Amino acid sequence: RVLDALVVVGVLDLLYMASGALAPEITVSVVDHNLDYVLPYAANPILLAIPYILTTCLAPLLSSFRWVRAFGAANVVALSVATWMQSKDFSS
């Protein structure tokens, strides 16, 4: 089913991001009042973001429980606001 596929995608994304996040080559610097993390990922960040967004937003929206669907919708709104804020350089 769709949720099973999302779990597999989420676990693969988790393993890849965890391997980079636990690497000792991480550097952090302050750039224009924002924290700039440099992680040792070879892939394009968009290729990591798309599966992350699918697994964290789409899975709850597919739930049969109304409150879980509401949480998924709130997650989509929160992610959209965070993306907008980051694009405007308001977040750190």
HTML snippet that shows the backbone in 3Dmol.js (N, CA, C, O; Angstrom):
<script src="https://3Dmol.org/build/3Dmol-min.js"></script>
<div id="view" style="width:600px;height:400px;position:relative"></div>
<script>
const pdb = `
ATOM      1  N   ARG A   1       0.818  -1.197   0.000  1.00  0.00           N
ATOM      2  CA  ARG A   1       0.000   0.000   0.000  1.00  0.00           C
ATOM      3  C   ARG A   1       0.853   1.249   0.000  1.00  0.00           C
ATOM      4  O   ARG A   1       2.078   1.184   0.103  1.00  0.00           O
ATOM      5  N   VAL A   2       0.193   2.384  -0.116  1.00  0.00           N
ATOM      6  CA  VAL A   2       0.897   3.663  -0.189  1.00  0.00           C
ATOM      7  C   VAL A   2       1.638   3.950   1.113  1.00  0.00           C
ATOM      8  O   VAL A   2       2.780   4.409   1.090  1.00  0.00           O
ATOM      9  N   LEU A   3       0.993   3.682   2.248  1.00  0.00           N
ATOM     10  CA  LEU A   3       1.651   3.961   3.528  1.00  0.00           C
ATOM     11  C   LEU A   3       2.885   3.090   3.733  1.00  0.00           C
ATOM     12  O   LEU A   3       3.883   3.552   4.287  1.00  0.00           O
ATOM     13  N   ASP A   4       2.829   1.841   3.292  1.00  0.00           N
ATOM     14  CA  ASP A   4       4.006   0.969   3.395  1.00  0.00           C
ATOM     15  C   ASP A   4       5.162   1.526   2.569  1.00  0.00           C
ATOM     16  O   ASP A   4       6.312   1.512   3.010  1.00  0.00           O
ATOM     17  N   ALA A   5       4.854   2.011   1.383  1.00  0.00           N
ATOM     18  CA  ALA A   5       5.894   2.606   0.535  1.00  0.00           C
ATOM     19  C   ALA A   5       6.467   3.863   1.189  1.00  0.00           C
ATOM     20  O   ALA A   5       7.672   4.105   1.121  1.00  0.00           O
ATOM     21  N   LEU A   6       5.604   4.663   1.823  1.00  0.00           N
ATOM     22  CA  LEU A   6       6.085   5.872   2.500  1.00  0.00           C
ATOM     23  C   LEU A   6       6.986   5.531   3.687  1.00  0.00           C
ATOM     24  O   LEU A   6       7.947   6.249   3.964  1.00  0.00           O
ATOM     25  N   VAL A   7       6.681   4.441   4.386  1.00  0.00           N
ATOM     26  CA  VAL A   7       7.541   4.011   5.497  1.00  0.00           C
ATOM     27  C   VAL A   7       8.920   3.632   4.972  1.00  0.00           C
ATOM     28  O   VAL A   7       9.932   4.018   5.557  1.00  0.00           O
ATOM     29  N   VAL A   8       8.971   2.892   3.892  1.00  0.00           N
ATOM     30  CA  VAL A   8      10.257   2.496   3.306  1.00  0.00           C
ATOM     31  C   VAL A   8      11.041   3.728   2.871  1.00  0.00           C
ATOM     32  O   VAL A   8      12.235   3.835   3.152  1.00  0.00           O
ATOM     33  N   VAL A   9      10.381   4.653   2.192  1.00  0.00           N
ATOM     34  CA  VAL A   9      11.048   5.885   1.749  1.00  0.00           C
ATOM     35  C   VAL A   9      11.539   6.680   2.954  1.00  0.00           C
ATOM     36  O   VAL A   9      12.652   7.206   2.938  1.00  0.00           O
ATOM     37  N   GLY A  10      10.719   6.770   3.994  1.00  0.00           N
ATOM     38  CA  GLY A  10      11.110   7.501   5.197  1.00  0.00           C
ATOM     39  C   GLY A  10      12.315   6.889   5.895  1.00  0.00           C
ATOM     40  O   GLY A  10      13.205   7.611   6.344  1.00  0.00           O
ATOM     41  N   VAL A  11      12.348   5.575   5.988  1.00  0.00           N
ATOM     42  CA  VAL A  11      13.485   4.899   6.628  1.00  0.00           C
ATOM     43  C   VAL A  11      14.759   5.102   5.813  1.00  0.00           C
ATOM     44  O   VAL A  11      15.824   5.347   6.381  1.00  0.00           O
ATOM     45  N   LEU A  12      14.660   5.005   4.498  1.00  0.00           N
ATOM     46  CA  LEU A  12      15.846   5.229   3.655  1.00  0.00           C
ATOM     47  C   LEU A  12      16.347   6.667   3.784  1.00  0.00           C
ATOM     48  O   LEU A  12      17.552   6.906   3.863  1.00  0.00           O
ATOM     49  N   ASP A  13      15.426   7.612   3.805  1.00  0.00           N
ATOM     50  CA  ASP A  13      15.793   9.018   3.980  1.00  0.00           C
ATOM     51  C   ASP A  13      16.442   9.233   5.347  1.00  0.00           C
ATOM     52  O   ASP A  13      17.447   9.935   5.461  1.00  0.00           O
ATOM     53  N   LEU A  14      15.864   8.630   6.371  1.00  0.00           N
ATOM     54  CA  LEU A  14      16.417   8.727   7.725  1.00  0.00           C
ATOM     55  C   LEU A  14      17.838   8.186   7.782  1.00  0.00           C
ATOM     56  O   LEU A  14      18.723   8.832   8.343  1.00  0.00           O
ATOM     57  N   LEU A  15      18.063   7.019   7.214  1.00  0.00           N
ATOM     58  CA  LEU A  15      19.394   6.418   7.261  1.00  0.00           C
ATOM     59  C   LEU A  15      20.426   7.284   6.541  1.00  0.00           C
ATOM     60  O   LEU A  15      21.547   7.452   7.021  1.00  0.00           O
ATOM     61  N   TYR A  16      20.046   7.829   5.397  1.00  0.00           N
ATOM     62  CA  TYR A  16      20.984   8.664   4.647  1.00  0.00           C
ATOM     63  C   TYR A  16      21.279   9.964   5.395  1.00  0.00           C
ATOM     64  O   TYR A  16      22.434  10.377   5.496  1.00  0.00           O
ATOM     65  N   MET A  17      20.224  10.611   5.923  1.00  0.00           N
ATOM     66  CA  MET A  17      20.447  11.874   6.641  1.00  0.00           C
ATOM     67  C   MET A  17      21.196  11.645   7.950  1.00  0.00           C
ATOM     68  O   MET A  17      22.028  12.467   8.334  1.00  0.00           O
ATOM     69  N   ALA A  18      20.915  10.547   8.637  1.00  0.00           N
ATOM     70  CA  ALA A  18      21.616  10.255   9.886  1.00  0.00           C
ATOM     71  C   ALA A  18      23.094   9.993   9.633  1.00  0.00           C
ATOM     72  O   ALA A  18      23.940  10.402  10.429  1.00  0.00           O
ATOM     73  N   SER A  19      23.412   9.321   8.540  1.00  0.00           N
ATOM     74  CA  SER A  19      24.822   9.055   8.243  1.00  0.00           C
ATOM     75  C   SER A  19      25.581  10.360   8.013  1.00  0.00           C
ATOM     76  O   SER A  19      26.747  10.470   8.392  1.00  0.00           O
ATOM     77  N   GLY A  20      24.943  11.330   7.408  1.00  0.00           N
ATOM     78  CA  GLY A  20      25.591  12.633   7.209  1.00  0.00           C
ATOM     79  C   GLY A  20      25.621  13.463   8.473  1.00  0.00           C
ATOM     80  O   GLY A  20      26.607  14.147   8.748  1.00  0.00           O
ATOM     81  N   ALA A  21      24.533  13.409   9.256  1.00  0.00           N
ATOM     82  CA  ALA A  21      24.458  14.213  10.475  1.00  0.00           C
ATOM     83  C   ALA A  21      25.434  13.726  11.543  1.00  0.00           C
ATOM     84  O   ALA A  21      25.871  14.511  12.384  1.00  0.00           O
ATOM     85  N   LEU A  22      25.776  12.456  11.518  1.00  0.00           N
ATOM     86  CA  LEU A  22      26.701  11.903  12.507  1.00  0.00           C
ATOM     87  C   LEU A  22      28.154  11.967  12.054  1.00  0.00           C
ATOM     88  O   LEU A  22      29.052  11.566  12.794  1.00  0.00           O
ATOM     89  N   ALA A  23      28.387  12.459  10.866  1.00  0.00           N
ATOM     90  CA  ALA A  23      29.753  12.565  10.343  1.00  0.00           C
ATOM     91  C   ALA A  23      30.505  13.690  11.048  1.00  0.00           C
ATOM     92  O   ALA A  23      29.909  14.713  11.384  1.00  0.00           O
ATOM     93  N   PRO A  24      31.795  13.515  11.273  1.00  0.00           N
ATOM     94  CA  PRO A  24      32.565  14.545  11.979  1.00  0.00           C
ATOM     95  C   PRO A  24      32.890  15.777  11.135  1.00  0.00           C
ATOM     96  O   PRO A  24      33.433  16.748  11.662  1.00  0.00           O
ATOM     97  N   GLU A  25      32.571  15.763   9.842  1.00  0.00           N
ATOM     98  CA  GLU A  25      32.940  16.878   8.964  1.00  0.00           C
ATOM     99  C   GLU A  25      31.935  18.022   8.966  1.00  0.00           C
ATOM    100  O   GLU A  25      32.046  18.919   8.130  1.00  0.00           O
ATOM    101  N   ILE A  26      30.962  18.029   9.867  1.00  0.00           N
ATOM    102  CA  ILE A  26      29.944  19.082   9.899  1.00  0.00           C
ATOM    103  C   ILE A  26      30.567  20.384  10.382  1.00  0.00           C
ATOM    104  O   ILE A  26      31.296  20.411  11.374  1.00  0.00           O
ATOM    105  N   THR A  27      30.271  21.458   9.666  1.00  0.00           N
ATOM    106  CA  THR A  27      30.703  22.784  10.103  1.00  0.00           C
ATOM    107  C   THR A  27      29.482  23.689  10.196  1.00  0.00           C
ATOM    108  O   THR A  27      28.530  23.557   9.426  1.00  0.00           O
ATOM    109  N   VAL A  28      29.529  24.607  11.150  1.00  0.00           N
ATOM    110  CA  VAL A  28      28.446  25.565  11.353  1.00  0.00           C
ATOM    111  C   VAL A  28      29.060  26.948  11.433  1.00  0.00           C
ATOM    112  O   VAL A  28      30.051  27.160  12.132  1.00  0.00           O
ATOM    113  N   SER A  29      28.468  27.885  10.714  1.00  0.00           N
ATOM    114  CA  SER A  29      28.930  29.269  10.781  1.00  0.00           C
ATOM    115  C   SER A  29      27.716  30.188  10.743  1.00  0.00           C
ATOM    116  O   SER A  29      26.634  29.790  10.312  1.00  0.00           O
ATOM    117  N   VAL A  30      27.908  31.422  11.199  1.00  0.00           N
ATOM    118  CA  VAL A  30      26.840  32.414  11.182  1.00  0.00           C
ATOM    119  C   VAL A  30      26.984  33.245   9.915  1.00  0.00           C
ATOM    120  O   VAL A  30      28.022  33.862   9.677  1.00  0.00           O
ATOM    121  N   VAL A  31      25.929  33.252   9.105  1.00  0.00           N
ATOM    122  CA  VAL A  31      25.915  34.005   7.854  1.00  0.00           C
ATOM    123  C   VAL A  31      24.630  34.832   7.832  1.00  0.00           C
ATOM    124  O   VAL A  31      23.531  34.277   7.815  1.00  0.00           O
ATOM    125  N   ASP A  32      24.769  36.143   7.832  1.00  0.00           N
ATOM    126  CA  ASP A  32      23.607  37.039   7.802  1.00  0.00           C
ATOM    127  C   ASP A  32      22.596  36.700   8.894  1.00  0.00           C
ATOM    128  O   ASP A  32      21.398  36.600   8.627  1.00  0.00           O
ATOM    129  N   HIS A  33      23.074  36.525  10.108  1.00  0.00           N
ATOM    130  CA  HIS A  33      22.241  36.234  11.282  1.00  0.00           C
ATOM    131  C   HIS A  33      21.526  34.884  11.192  1.00  0.00           C
ATOM    132  O   HIS A  33      20.557  34.657  11.916  1.00  0.00           O
ATOM    133  N   ASN A  34      21.978  34.005  10.335  1.00  0.00           N
ATOM    134  CA  ASN A  34      21.436  32.650  10.203  1.00  0.00           C
ATOM    135  C   ASN A  34      22.550  31.643  10.441  1.00  0.00           C
ATOM    136  O   ASN A  34      23.714  31.906  10.139  1.00  0.00           O
ATOM    137  N   LEU A  35      22.183  30.490  10.983  1.00  0.00           N
ATOM    138  CA  LEU A  35      23.149  29.408  11.120  1.00  0.00           C
ATOM    139  C   LEU A  35      23.239  28.672   9.791  1.00  0.00           C
ATOM    140  O   LEU A  35      22.226  28.233   9.246  1.00  0.00           O
ATOM    141  N   ASP A  36      24.441  28.544   9.278  1.00  0.00           N
ATOM    142  CA  ASP A  36      24.678  27.872   8.002  1.00  0.00           C
ATOM    143  C   ASP A  36      25.396  26.555   8.281  1.00  0.00           C
ATOM    144  O   ASP A  36      26.575  26.544   8.636  1.00  0.00           O
ATOM    145  N   TYR A  37      24.678  25.450   8.118  1.00  0.00           N
ATOM    146  CA  TYR A  37      25.239  24.128   8.345  1.00  0.00           C
ATOM    147  C   TYR A  37      25.780  23.586   7.032  1.00  0.00           C
ATOM    148  O   TYR A  37      25.108  23.645   6.002  1.00  0.00           O
ATOM    149  N   VAL A  38      26.990  23.060   7.072  1.00  0.00           N
ATOM    150  CA  VAL A  38      27.565  22.397   5.904  1.00  0.00           C
ATOM    151  C   VAL A  38      27.700  20.923   6.260  1.00  0.00           C
ATOM    152  O   VAL A  38      28.536  20.531   7.074  1.00  0.00           O
ATOM    153  N   LEU A  39      26.852  20.122   5.627  1.00  0.00           N
ATOM    154  CA  LEU A  39      26.832  18.689   5.889  1.00  0.00           C
ATOM    155  C   LEU A  39      27.462  17.949   4.714  1.00  0.00           C
ATOM    156  O   LEU A  39      27.410  18.425   3.580  1.00  0.00           O
ATOM    157  N   PRO A  40      28.054  16.796   4.979  1.00  0.00           N
ATOM    158  CA  PRO A  40      28.764  16.065   3.922  1.00  0.00           C
ATOM    159  C   PRO A  40      27.846  15.229   3.031  1.00  0.00           C
ATOM    160  O   PRO A  40      28.097  14.041   2.828  1.00  0.00           O
ATOM    161  N   TYR A  41      26.786  15.838   2.500  1.00  0.00           N
ATOM    162  CA  TYR A  41      25.894  15.124   1.595  1.00  0.00           C
ATOM    163  C   TYR A  41      26.346  15.339   0.162  1.00  0.00           C
ATOM    164  O   TYR A  41      26.651  16.461  -0.242  1.00  0.00           O
ATOM    165  N   ALA A  42      26.386  14.268  -0.593  1.00  0.00           N
ATOM    166  CA  ALA A  42      26.756  14.380  -2.004  1.00  0.00           C
ATOM    167  C   ALA A  42      25.538  14.728  -2.855  1.00  0.00           C
ATOM    168  O   ALA A  42      25.670  15.306  -3.934  1.00  0.00           O
ATOM    169  N   ALA A  43      24.357  14.375  -2.364  1.00  0.00           N
ATOM    170  CA  ALA A  43      23.140  14.570  -3.151  1.00  0.00           C
ATOM    171  C   ALA A  43      22.647  16.013  -3.074  1.00  0.00           C
ATOM    172  O   ALA A  43      22.977  16.752  -2.146  1.00  0.00           O
ATOM    173  N   ASN A  44      21.864  16.388  -4.052  1.00  0.00           N
ATOM    174  CA  ASN A  44      21.193  17.674  -4.073  1.00  0.00           C
ATOM    175  C   ASN A  44      20.206  17.722  -2.895  1.00  0.00           C
ATOM    176  O   ASN A  44      19.468  16.757  -2.696  1.00  0.00           O
ATOM    177  N   PRO A  45      20.164  18.800  -2.114  1.00  0.00           N
ATOM    178  CA  PRO A  45      19.249  18.869  -0.967  1.00  0.00           C
ATOM    179  C   PRO A  45      17.779  18.659  -1.348  1.00  0.00           C
ATOM    180  O   PRO A  45      16.997  18.152  -0.544  1.00  0.00           O
ATOM    181  N   ILE A  46      17.412  19.038  -2.546  1.00  0.00           N
ATOM    182  CA  ILE A  46      16.027  18.832  -2.989  1.00  0.00           C
ATOM    183  C   ILE A  46      15.698  17.340  -3.041  1.00  0.00           C
ATOM    184  O   ILE A  46      14.566  16.939  -2.772  1.00  0.00           O
ATOM    185  N   LEU A  47      16.692  16.522  -3.388  1.00  0.00           N
ATOM    186  CA  LEU A  47      16.470  15.080  -3.449  1.00  0.00           C
ATOM    187  C   LEU A  47      16.255  14.481  -2.064  1.00  0.00           C
ATOM    188  O   LEU A  47      15.675  13.402  -1.945  1.00  0.00           O
ATOM    189  N   LEU A  48      16.711  15.157  -1.026  1.00  0.00           N
ATOM    190  CA  LEU A  48      16.437  14.726   0.340  1.00  0.00           C
ATOM    191  C   LEU A  48      15.134  15.330   0.851  1.00  0.00           C
ATOM    192  O   LEU A  48      14.418  14.698   1.626  1.00  0.00           O
ATOM    193  N   ALA A  49      14.827  16.543   0.422  1.00  0.00           N
ATOM    194  CA  ALA A  49      13.642  17.239   0.920  1.00  0.00           C
ATOM    195  C   ALA A  49      12.350  16.606   0.415  1.00  0.00           C
ATOM    196  O   ALA A  49      11.382  16.492   1.166  1.00  0.00           O
ATOM    197  N   ILE A  50      12.330  16.201  -0.831  1.00  0.00           N
ATOM    198  CA  ILE A  50      11.090  15.659  -1.397  1.00  0.00           C
ATOM    199  C   ILE A  50      10.629  14.398  -0.662  1.00  0.00           C
ATOM    200  O   ILE A  50       9.462  14.332  -0.275  1.00  0.00           O
ATOM    201  N   PRO A  51      11.491  13.388  -0.451  1.00  0.00           N
ATOM    202  CA  PRO A  51      11.014  12.223   0.300  1.00  0.00           C
ATOM    203  C   PRO A  51      10.662  12.571   1.749  1.00  0.00           C
ATOM    204  O   PRO A  51       9.744  11.985   2.322  1.00  0.00           O
ATOM    205  N   TYR A  52      11.385  13.516   2.337  1.00  0.00           N
ATOM    206  CA  TYR A  52      11.077  13.929   3.714  1.00  0.00           C
ATOM    207  C   TYR A  52       9.682  14.544   3.785  1.00  0.00           C
ATOM    208  O   TYR A  52       8.892  14.207   4.667  1.00  0.00           O
ATOM    209  N   ILE A  53       9.386  15.438   2.862  1.00  0.00           N
ATOM    210  CA  ILE A  53       8.073  16.087   2.843  1.00  0.00           C
ATOM    211  C   ILE A  53       6.973  15.059   2.583  1.00  0.00           C
ATOM    212  O   ILE A  53       5.922  15.096   3.224  1.00  0.00           O
ATOM    213  N   LEU A  54       7.211  14.155   1.656  1.00  0.00           N
ATOM    214  CA  LEU A  54       6.213  13.120   1.371  1.00  0.00           C
ATOM    215  C   LEU A  54       5.909  12.280   2.602  1.00  0.00           C
ATOM    216  O   LEU A  54       4.746  12.010   2.902  1.00  0.00           O
ATOM    217  N   THR A  55       6.948  11.868   3.313  1.00  0.00           N
ATOM    218  CA  THR A  55       6.730  10.970   4.445  1.00  0.00           C
ATOM    219  C   THR A  55       6.163  11.687   5.661  1.00  0.00           C
ATOM    220  O   THR A  55       5.415  11.080   6.428  1.00  0.00           O
ATOM    221  N   THR A  56       6.493  12.955   5.862  1.00  0.00           N
ATOM    222  CA  THR A  56       5.997  13.650   7.049  1.00  0.00           C
ATOM    223  C   THR A  56       4.654  14.331   6.833  1.00  0.00           C
ATOM    224  O   THR A  56       3.929  14.569   7.799  1.00  0.00           O
ATOM    225  N   CYS A  57       4.307  14.648   5.604  1.00  0.00           N
ATOM    226  CA  CYS A  57       3.045  15.345   5.336  1.00  0.00           C
ATOM    227  C   CYS A  57       1.994  14.443   4.691  1.00  0.00           C
ATOM    228  O   CYS A  57       0.828  14.472   5.085  1.00  0.00           O
ATOM    229  N   LEU A  58       2.393  13.658   3.722  1.00  0.00           N
ATOM    230  CA  LEU A  58       1.416  12.845   2.997  1.00  0.00           C
ATOM    231  C   LEU A  58       0.882  11.693   3.844  1.00  0.00           C
ATOM    232  O   LEU A  58      -0.313  11.400   3.804  1.00  0.00           O
ATOM    233  N   ALA A  59       1.747  11.044   4.602  1.00  0.00           N
ATOM    234  CA  ALA A  59       1.299   9.896   5.394  1.00  0.00           C
ATOM    235  C   ALA A  59       0.170  10.266   6.361  1.00  0.00           C
ATOM    236  O   ALA A  59      -0.837   9.560   6.394  1.00  0.00           O
ATOM    237  N   PRO A  60       0.292  11.343   7.152  1.00  0.00           N
ATOM    238  CA  PRO A  60      -0.835  11.695   8.028  1.00  0.00           C
ATOM    239  C   PRO A  60      -2.097  12.088   7.253  1.00  0.00           C
ATOM    240  O   PRO A  60      -3.209  11.822   7.711  1.00  0.00           O
ATOM    241  N   LEU A  61      -1.936  12.712   6.095  1.00  0.00           N
ATOM    242  CA  LEU A  61      -3.106  13.108   5.308  1.00  0.00           C
ATOM    243  C   LEU A  61      -3.884  11.903   4.786  1.00  0.00           C
ATOM    244  O   LEU A  61      -5.067  12.021   4.467  1.00  0.00           O
ATOM    245  N   LEU A  62      -3.231  10.748   4.696  1.00  0.00           N
ATOM    246  CA  LEU A  62      -3.882   9.529   4.212  1.00  0.00           C
ATOM    247  C   LEU A  62      -4.525   8.712   5.327  1.00  0.00           C
ATOM    248  O   LEU A  62      -5.105   7.658   5.067  1.00  0.00           O
ATOM    249  N   SER A  63      -4.429   9.186   6.559  1.00  0.00           N
ATOM    250  CA  SER A  63      -4.951   8.442   7.698  1.00  0.00           C
ATOM    251  C   SER A  63      -6.477   8.366   7.670  1.00  0.00           C
ATOM    252  O   SER A  63      -7.145   9.229   7.101  1.00  0.00           O
ATOM    253  N   SER A  64      -7.009   7.323   8.291  1.00  0.00           N
ATOM    254  CA  SER A  64      -8.461   7.207   8.418  1.00  0.00           C
ATOM    255  C   SER A  64      -8.972   7.951   9.649  1.00  0.00           C
ATOM    256  O   SER A  64     -10.182   8.108   9.817  1.00  0.00           O
ATOM    257  N   PHE A  65      -8.071   8.409  10.507  1.00  0.00           N
ATOM    258  CA  PHE A  65      -8.458   9.170  11.695  1.00  0.00           C
ATOM    259  C   PHE A  65      -8.476  10.660  11.370  1.00  0.00           C
ATOM    260  O   PHE A  65      -7.511  11.196  10.826  1.00  0.00           O
ATOM    261  N   ARG A  66      -9.569  11.316  11.703  1.00  0.00           N
ATOM    262  CA  ARG A  66      -9.729  12.734  11.383  1.00  0.00           C
ATOM    263  C   ARG A  66      -8.664  13.600  12.053  1.00  0.00           C
ATOM    264  O   ARG A  66      -8.137  14.519  11.426  1.00  0.00           O
ATOM    265  N   TRP A  67      -8.340  13.321  13.324  1.00  0.00           N
ATOM    266  CA  TRP A  67      -7.369  14.154  14.038  1.00  0.00           C
ATOM    267  C   TRP A  67      -5.966  13.990  13.459  1.00  0.00           C
ATOM    268  O   TRP A  67      -5.173  14.931  13.494  1.00  0.00           O
ATOM    269  N   VAL A  68      -5.648  12.810  12.926  1.00  0.00           N
ATOM    270  CA  VAL A  68      -4.341  12.609  12.297  1.00  0.00           C
ATOM    271  C   VAL A  68      -4.290  13.362  10.966  1.00  0.00           C
ATOM    272  O   VAL A  68      -3.265  13.946  10.615  1.00  0.00           O
ATOM    273  N   ARG A  69      -5.406  13.345  10.228  1.00  0.00           N
ATOM    274  CA  ARG A  69      -5.460  14.135   8.986  1.00  0.00           C
ATOM    275  C   ARG A  69      -5.314  15.624   9.288  1.00  0.00           C
ATOM    276  O   ARG A  69      -4.647  16.347   8.548  1.00  0.00           O
ATOM    277  N   ALA A  70      -5.939  16.084  10.378  1.00  0.00           N
ATOM    278  CA  ALA A  70      -5.801  17.494  10.773  1.00  0.00           C
ATOM    279  C   ALA A  70      -4.346  17.803  11.114  1.00  0.00           C
ATOM    280  O   ALA A  70      -3.840  18.872  10.772  1.00  0.00           O
ATOM    281  N   PHE A  71      -3.671  16.869  11.788  1.00  0.00           N
ATOM    282  CA  PHE A  71      -2.251  17.049  12.094  1.00  0.00           C
ATOM    283  C   PHE A  71      -1.436  17.122  10.807  1.00  0.00           C
ATOM    284  O   PHE A  71      -0.528  17.946  10.695  1.00  0.00           O
ATOM    285  N   GLY A  72      -1.749  16.277   9.845  1.00  0.00           N
ATOM    286  CA  GLY A  72      -1.049  16.309   8.559  1.00  0.00           C
ATOM    287  C   GLY A  72      -1.251  17.630   7.843  1.00  0.00           C
ATOM    288  O   GLY A  72      -0.309  18.180   7.273  1.00  0.00           O
ATOM    289  N   ALA A  73      -2.481  18.147   7.868  1.00  0.00           N
ATOM    290  CA  ALA A  73      -2.756  19.443   7.238  1.00  0.00           C
ATOM    291  C   ALA A  73      -2.005  20.560   7.959  1.00  0.00           C
ATOM    292  O   ALA A  73      -1.457  21.458   7.321  1.00  0.00           O
ATOM    293  N   ALA A  74      -1.982  20.501   9.296  1.00  0.00           N
ATOM    294  CA  ALA A  74      -1.231  21.503  10.063  1.00  0.00           C
ATOM    295  C   ALA A  74       0.260  21.408   9.755  1.00  0.00           C
ATOM    296  O   ALA A  74       0.952  22.425   9.712  1.00  0.00           O
ATOM    297  N   ASN A  75       0.749  20.209   9.544  1.00  0.00           N
ATOM    298  CA  ASN A  75       2.155  20.010   9.199  1.00  0.00           C
ATOM    299  C   ASN A  75       2.475  20.630   7.840  1.00  0.00           C
ATOM    300  O   ASN A  75       3.535  21.231   7.665  1.00  0.00           O
ATOM    301  N   VAL A  76       1.567  20.487   6.885  1.00  0.00           N
ATOM    302  CA  VAL A  76       1.756  21.102   5.566  1.00  0.00           C
ATOM    303  C   VAL A  76       1.810  22.619   5.704  1.00  0.00           C
ATOM    304  O   VAL A  76       2.659  23.272   5.097  1.00  0.00           O
ATOM    305  N   VAL A  77       0.899  23.181   6.505  1.00  0.00           N
ATOM    306  CA  VAL A  77       0.884  24.634   6.718  1.00  0.00           C
ATOM    307  C   VAL A  77       2.176  25.081   7.393  1.00  0.00           C
ATOM    308  O   VAL A  77       2.793  26.056   6.965  1.00  0.00           O
ATOM    309  N   ALA A  78       2.590  24.373   8.448  1.00  0.00           N
ATOM    310  CA  ALA A  78       3.811  24.746   9.173  1.00  0.00           C
ATOM    311  C   ALA A  78       5.040  24.650   8.279  1.00  0.00           C
ATOM    312  O   ALA A  78       5.913  25.518   8.324  1.00  0.00           O
ATOM    313  N   LEU A  79       5.112  23.618   7.479  1.00  0.00           N
ATOM    314  CA  LEU A  79       6.249  23.461   6.571  1.00  0.00           C
ATOM    315  C   LEU A  79       6.253  24.558   5.510  1.00  0.00           C
ATOM    316  O   LEU A  79       7.310  25.063   5.132  1.00  0.00           O
ATOM    317  N   SER A  80       5.082  24.916   5.041  1.00  0.00           N
ATOM    318  CA  SER A  80       4.986  25.997   4.053  1.00  0.00           C
ATOM    319  C   SER A  80       5.429  27.328   4.645  1.00  0.00           C
ATOM    320  O   SER A  80       6.153  28.087   4.001  1.00  0.00           O
ATOM    321  N   VAL A  81       4.996  27.611   5.869  1.00  0.00           N
ATOM    322  CA  VAL A  81       5.393  28.859   6.536  1.00  0.00           C
ATOM    323  C   VAL A  81       6.897  28.864   6.792  1.00  0.00           C
ATOM    324  O   VAL A  81       7.560  29.876   6.569  1.00  0.00           O
ATOM    325  N   ALA A  82       7.437  27.743   7.258  1.00  0.00           N
ATOM    326  CA  ALA A  82       8.879  27.668   7.517  1.00  0.00           C
ATOM    327  C   ALA A  82       9.680  27.860   6.233  1.00  0.00           C
ATOM    328  O   ALA A  82      10.715  28.525   6.238  1.00  0.00           O
ATOM    329  N   THR A  83       9.206  27.284   5.146  1.00  0.00           N
ATOM    330  CA  THR A  83       9.888  27.450   3.861  1.00  0.00           C
ATOM    331  C   THR A  83       9.834  28.898   3.411  1.00  0.00           C
ATOM    332  O   THR A  83      10.829  29.444   2.934  1.00  0.00           O
ATOM    333  N   TRP A  84       8.677  29.515   3.564  1.00  0.00           N
ATOM    334  CA  TRP A  84       8.540  30.931   3.195  1.00  0.00           C
ATOM    335  C   TRP A  84       9.464  31.795   4.052  1.00  0.00           C
ATOM    336  O   TRP A  84      10.128  32.694   3.537  1.00  0.00           O
ATOM    337  N   MET A  85       9.509  31.522   5.367  1.00  0.00           N
ATOM    338  CA  MET A  85      10.369  32.305   6.252  1.00  0.00           C
ATOM    339  C   MET A  85      11.836  32.124   5.889  1.00  0.00           C
ATOM    340  O   MET A  85      12.596  33.093   5.880  1.00  0.00           O
ATOM    341  N   GLN A  86      12.237  30.905   5.592  1.00  0.00           N
ATOM    342  CA  GLN A  86      13.628  30.656   5.220  1.00  0.00           C
ATOM    343  C   GLN A  86      13.970  31.373   3.926  1.00  0.00           C
ATOM    344  O   GLN A  86      15.067  31.911   3.772  1.00  0.00           O
ATOM    345  N   SER A  87      13.030  31.375   3.004  1.00  0.00           N
ATOM    346  CA  SER A  87      13.303  32.053   1.736  1.00  0.00           C
ATOM    347  C   SER A  87      13.426  33.556   1.925  1.00  0.00           C
ATOM    348  O   SER A  87      14.067  34.236   1.122  1.00  0.00           O
ATOM    349  N   LYS A  88      12.819  34.074   2.976  1.00  0.00           N
ATOM    350  CA  LYS A  88      12.908  35.506   3.277  1.00  0.00           C
ATOM    351  C   LYS A  88      14.020  35.805   4.291  1.00  0.00           C
ATOM    352  O   LYS A  88      14.163  36.944   4.733  1.00  0.00           O
ATOM    353  N   ASP A  89      14.804  34.788   4.658  1.00  0.00           N
ATOM    354  CA  ASP A  89      15.921  34.921   5.609  1.00  0.00           C
ATOM    355  C   ASP A  89      15.485  35.408   6.981  1.00  0.00           C
ATOM    356  O   ASP A  89      16.184  36.202   7.611  1.00  0.00           O
ATOM    357  N   PHE A  90      14.324  34.932   7.451  1.00  0.00           N
ATOM    358  CA  PHE A  90      13.882  35.298   8.790  1.00  0.00           C
ATOM    359  C   PHE A  90      14.230  34.234   9.822  1.00  0.00           C
ATOM    360  O   PHE A  90      14.203  34.514  11.020  1.00  0.00           O
ATOM    361  N   SER A  91      14.553  33.034   9.391  1.00  0.00           N
ATOM    362  CA  SER A  91      14.832  31.978  10.360  1.00  0.00           C
ATOM    363  C   SER A  91      16.322  31.712  10.440  1.00  0.00           C
ATOM    364  O   SER A  91      17.089  32.039   9.534  1.00  0.00           O
ATOM    365  N   SER A  92      16.704  31.112  11.544  1.00  0.00           N
ATOM    366  CA  SER A  92      18.127  30.803  11.708  1.00  0.00           C
ATOM    367  C   SER A  92      18.325  29.312  11.834  1.00  0.00           C
ATOM    368  O   SER A  92      19.456  28.850  11.979  1.00  0.00           O
TER     369      SER A  92
END
`;
const viewer = $3Dmol.createViewer("view");
viewer.addModel(pdb, "pdb");
viewer.setStyle({}, {cartoon: {color: "spectrum"}});
viewer.zoomTo();
viewer.render();
</script>
